[in-house]
Structure formats: C-alpha cells, structure tokens
Amino acid sequence: MNERHLKVYEASGNKRNVPRINLQGDWLSALGYKIGDHVKVSFSENRIIIEPEIIDPSPSQISG
C-alpha cells in the first residue's frame, strides 16, 4: 500500500473552526478518480477510507 502524508488544516464552518484535509494530485488520477466522480467516505476511530461510489443510473439515464 502506498502512503501520502498530509496536513490537517483549519476550515471555517458554521461559526467555528473545523478540521479540513485536502486531497489533490495526479496520484488520484492514477488511481482512477476523475473530476466529477462521487466517492464514499467510511470512517472509524483513527481511520478514514475513501472509495469510488458506484451510482446506478436512473431509468431516465439509461438509453435504450
């Protein structure tokens, strides 16, 4: 498994500061993520998992 070391930044949110993590770079493209994709974020204590979200097309989006 490859690693990235990132910094947790401060972000303004609803009258208080909250933690923010930015993910960006060519390495995301290399993993198959494209601009406009949706992702699923799962989390538990001390762990965050980001996976591509498979979105089933609605009947109106299916050409046929």
ABEGO torsion letter per residue (X at the ends): XBBBBBBBBBBBBGGBBBBBBBBBEAAAAAAGBBBGBBBBBBBBBGBBBBBBBBBBBBAAABBX
